[in-house]
């Protein structure tokens, strides 16, 4: 079976991508599966598609033994002021506000933003 490195550390994304790849006849491998600790590439692009390409290329430069698959998605907050807009860079946005990015810190930051706007913020999933 052909193997593909899944370029994320997000457990939910890894599980989803592994299932999709298995249906296509591929074995998806995570960094943990291979005992890898790769440096996360900077996310400097603006769209989810561009960020995914940036990640794939960044990880491929560090690990050349397998093809690399990356995906990215974003929840765009609609109708918020500039200071509350992560602009497709949720991890950096949360880290700036909380000191570091964790899923828990992300939940806190976005809950605070929702509270600020009356409990709900319209979003668009890209």
TORVEXLO-515746 format. One record per residue: residue in one letter; x, y, z of N, C-alpha, C, CB in turn. Coordinates in steps of 0.02 Angstrom, whole numbers, padded with zeros to 5 digits, always signed. Atoms other than C-alpha are relative to their C-alpha. Glycine has a CB too. Example, Ala and Ser with C-alpha at 12.3 -4.5 7.8 and 13.67 -1.06 7.14 Angstrom:
% residues 2
a+00045-00059+00000+00615-00225+00390+00045+00060+00000-00050+00001+00062s-00042-00059-00003+00684-00053+00357-00039+00055+00037+00020+00023-00071
% end
This chain:
% residues 126
x+00042-00059+00000+00000+00000+00000+00044+00062+00000-00048+00000+00061x-00038-00062+00002+00067+00173-00044-00013+00041+00062-00019+00041-00063x+00004-00040-00061+00102+00287+00102+00005+00075-00016+00054-00020+00049x-00001-00073+00007+00073+00475+00118+00005+00030+00070-00064+00026-00037x-00007-00036-00063+00130+00590+00258-00054+00053+00004+00070+00031+00006x+00053-00049-00011-00015+00692+00327+00031+00059+00038-00060-00032+00039x-00035-00058-00027+00051+00867+00361-00044+00040+00048+00022+00044-00057x+00035-00035-00053-00040+00913+00521+00014-00036+00066-00076+00004-00014x-00003+00031-00066-00031+00882+00707-00069-00001+00032+00050+00038+00045x+00069-00002-00025-00219+00905+00729-00029-00071-00002-00044+00049-00041x+00024+00069-00002-00286+00735+00787-00064-00011-00039-00011-00021+00072x+00062+00007+00037-00458+00765+00712+00012-00002-00075-00047+00057+00016x-00016-00001+00071-00387+00808+00542+00036-00064-00021+00044+00061-00018x-00037+00062+00016-00269+00658+00548-00049-00058-00008+00051-00016+00056x+00048+00055+00002-00413+00538+00584-00042+00005-00064-00045+00001+00062x+00042-00010+00060-00521+00612+00445+00038-00017-00064-00026+00071-00003x-00040+00010+00061-00382+00611+00315+00020-00074-00006+00063+00044+00001x-00017+00071+00003-00328+00433+00361-00058-00041-00029+00019-00026+00070x+00059+00036+00024-00506+00371+00330-00010+00011-00075-00063+00022+00038x+00009-00016+00072-00517+00459+00161+00054-00035-00041+00003+00076-00011x-00055+00031+00036-00346+00397+00106-00008-00076-00003+00066+00017+00031x+00010+00073-00002-00386+00217+00159-00051-00021-00053-00023-00023+00070x+00050+00016+00051-00540+00218+00047+00029+00005-00071-00060+00048+00006x-00032-00009+00065-00426+00271-00097+00060-00047-00009+00023+00072-00008x-00054+00048+00006-00299+00133-00062+00068+00025+00024+00006-00022-00070x-00063-00028-00026-00168+00238+00030+00000-00006+00076+00008+00074-00021x-00009-00002-00072-00099+00229+00205+00023+00069+00020+00050-00055+00024x-00019-00066-00025-00097+00399+00287+00039-00008+00064-00061+00045+00011x-00042+00003-00059+00041+00421+00414+00008+00069+00030+00070-00030-00017x-00010-00063-00035+00054+00557+00545+00073+00006+00021-00047+00006+00061x-00067-00009-00027+00212+00632+00615+00012-00048+00058+00011+00074+00022x-00007+00045-00058+00181+00532+00774+00010-00072-00022-00062+00005+00046x-00009+00069+00025+00164+00370+00675+00072-00014-00020-00046-00012-00060x-00069+00008+00024+00339+00399+00607+00052+00024+00051+00009+00037-00065x-00047-00025-00050+00415+00471+00766+00034+00064-00021+00051-00051+00016x-00030-00062+00026+00444+00638+00680-00020+00060+00043-00022+00011-00072x+00014-00065-00029+00457+00808+00759+00025+00051-00050+00033+00010+00072x-00018-00048+00052+00456+00928+00613-00019+00070+00020-00032-00019-00067x+00016-00070-00014+00460+01116+00624-00060+00022-00042+00062+00045-00013x+00060-00022+00035+00291+01189+00579+00017+00060-00044-00057+00017+00049x-00014-00056+00044+00308+01301+00426-00041+00062+00019-00012-00019-00073x+00038-00062-00010+00257+01483+00442-00059+00002-00047+00045+00062-00010x+00059-00010+00042+00084+01522+00376-00003+00073-00019-00065-00024+00036x-00002-00070+00021+00106+01681+00276-00050+00016-00055+00069+00017-00024x+00047-00011+00056-00022+01657+00138-00068+00021+00026-00006-00064-00043x+00064-00027-00020-00199+01724+00139-00059-00048-00004-00015+00059-00041x+00057+00045+00008-00313+01583+00081+00017-00069+00027-00022-00004-00074x-00010+00068-00026-00339+01408+00149+00039-00042-00050-00067-00033+00015x-00035+00039+00052-00280+01334-00017+00074+00018-00002-00032+00012-00069x-00070-00021+00001-00120+01437-00017+00037-00022+00063+00005+00077-00008x-00031+00022-00063-00085+01396+00166+00014-00075-00003-00045+00017+00060x-00011+00072+00005-00106+01209+00131+00060-00015-00044-00063-00035-00028x-00057+00010+00045+00017+01219-00014+00065+00019+00036-00008+00041-00065x-00058-00023-00037+00138+01316+00096+00022-00052+00052-00015+00067+00035x-00015+00052-00050+00127+01183+00233+00029-00062-00034-00064-00019+00039x-00024+00060+00034+00149+01038+00112+00072+00009-00023-00045-00017-00060x-00068-00013+00024+00304+01116+00034+00049+00006+00059+00002+00064-00042x-00044-00009-00058+00376+01164+00204+00017-00066+00033-00034+00045+00051x-00014+00066-00030+00357+00988+00274+00038-00045-00048-00066-00034+00020x-00035+00042+00049+00416+00906+00112+00074+00016-00002-00031+00011-00070x-00071-00019-00002+00579+01003+00125+00036-00032+00060+00007+00077+00004x-00030+00030-00060+00607+00928+00298-00001-00076+00000-00037+00025+00061x+00007+00072+00001+00552+00750+00260-00013-00022-00072-00057-00024+00047x+00004+00015+00072+00586+00685+00085-00016-00072-00016+00064+00019-00033x+00010+00071+00012+00546+00501+00109-00069-00018-00026+00012-00037+00063x+00068+00014+00021+00359+00512+00072-00031+00062-00032-00043-00023+00060x+00039-00058+00024+00240+00621-00027-00038+00029+00060-00050-00021-00058x+00031-00035-00056+00159+00750+00086-00068+00028-00022+00046+00057+00026x+00067-00026+00013-00026+00794+00093-00018+00049+00056-00053-00057-00005x+00023-00050-00050-00085+00953+00179-00068+00026-00021+00051+00058+00006x+00065-00032+00012-00256+01029+00196-00006+00056+00051-00060-00051+00005x+00012-00054-00047-00312+01187+00277-00071+00023-00009+00050+00058-00009x+00066-00028+00004-00478+01261+00317-00003+00058+00049-00055-00053+00015x+00006-00057-00044-00532+01420+00399-00073+00016+00012+00037+00060-00028x+00064-00029-00015-00682+01491+00484+00010+00076-00001-00029-00025+00069x-00006-00073+00006-00695+01672+00429-00054+00031+00043-00006+00023-00075x+00048-00035-00041-00777+01783+00558-00028+00059-00039+00033+00024+00067x+00033-00051+00041-00903+01897+00475-00026+00056+00046-00059-00031-00041x+00028-00057-00035-00940+02072+00539+00036+00019+00064-00070-00013+00016x-00038-00018-00060-00803+02088+00671+00050+00055-00018+00037-00061+00030x-00050-00053+00011-00682+02233+00693+00068-00032-00012+00003+00048+00061x-00067+00023+00019-00502+02218+00635+00035-00038+00055+00043+00059-00021x-00036+00032-00056-00434+02173+00807-00026-00069+00018-00003+00045+00061x+00031+00065-00014-00552+02023+00819+00001-00047-00059-00071+00010+00024x-00001+00039+00062-00515+01956+00645+00065-00038-00007-00011+00046-00061x-00063+00039+00006-00388+01812+00637+00027-00003-00071-00012-00069+00026x-00022-00001+00070-00378+01827+00446+00034-00066-00021+00048+00057-00011x-00024+00066+00021-00354+01639+00415+00062-00024+00039+00017+00001-00073x-00059+00020-00039-00215+01628+00546-00020-00009+00073+00056+00053-00007x+00028+00010-00067-00306+01561+00698+00053-00014+00053-00048-00057-00001x-00050+00018-00050-00153+01487+00785+00040+00061+00023+00048-00053-00028x-00038-00060-00018-00051+01648+00778-00044+00050+00038+00029+00033-00063x+00048-00045-00031-00205+01750+00826-00010-00019+00074-00068-00001-00038x+00010+00024-00068-00237+01643+00980+00064+00007+00041-00023-00074+00000x-00063-00005-00036-00053+01638+01028+00015+00072+00020+00057-00027-00043x-00012-00071-00017-00042+01829+01022-00043+00020+00061-00017+00045-00060x+00046-00019-00055-00190+01841+01142+00012-00039+00064-00071-00009-00022x-00005+00044-00058-00150+01695+01257+00072-00020+00018-00041-00062-00012x-00069+00019-00013+00039+01674+01247+00022-00063-00036+00010-00010+00073x-00015+00060+00038+00029+01506+01160-00065-00026-00030+00034-00055+00044x+00060+00030+00030-00089+01411+01047-00010-00070+00030+00007-00004-00077x+00025+00067-00016-00184+01263+01118-00073+00000-00021+00009-00017+00078x+00071+00003+00017-00357+01201+01072-00042+00035+00054-00023-00074-00008x+00036-00031-00055-00416+01257+01244+00004+00076-00004+00027-00025+00068x-00007-00072+00006-00345+01432+01220-00041+00026-00059+00073+00019-00008x+00040-00019+00058-00428+01439+01049-00074+00005+00018+00010-00049-00058x+00070-00002-00021-00595+01397+01125-00014+00061+00043-00017-00064+00039x+00010-00058-00044-00573+01533+01257-00002+00065-00041+00057+00003+00052x-00003-00061+00039-00524+01667+01131-00063+00009-00043+00062+00000-00046x+00058-00007+00043-00666+01631+01011-00065+00005+00039-00003-00058-00049x+00058-00008-00043-00791+01615+01153-00004+00073+00024+00004-00048+00062x-00002-00070-00021-00736+01788+01214-00024+00046-00057+00071+00020+00022x+00021-00040+00058-00759+01859+01039-00075-00007-00010+00039-00021-00064x+00072+00011+00008-00931+01781+01024-00039+00039+00054-00018-00075+00004x+00033-00036-00055-00979+01852+01195-00001+00075-00014+00036-00015+00067x-00006-00071+00016-00918+02024+01140-00053+00022-00051+00070+00016-00026x+00048-00016+00053-01037+02018+00992-00070-00028+00015+00025-00028-00067x+00067+00020-00020-01190+01962+01090-00012-00074+00002-00048+00031-00047x+00007+00072-00006-01157+01776+01097+00008-00039-00065-00066-00016+00028x-00008+00034+00065-01145+01737+00911+00039+00045-00048-00070-00019-00030x-00034-00035+00054-01032+01784+00768-00011-00040-00063+00078+00010+00016x+00008+00037+00063-01080+01737+00591+00069-00021-00027-00037+00043-00052x-00062+00025+00029-00945+01630+00510-00012-00028-00070+00032-00053+00045x+00001+00032+00065-00904+01567+00338+00057-00050-00001+00007+00053-00059x-00051+00053+00001-00810+01403+00319+00031-00003-00070-00031-00069+00020x-00036+00006+00063-00677+01403+00183+00043-00062+00001+00045+00062-00013
% end
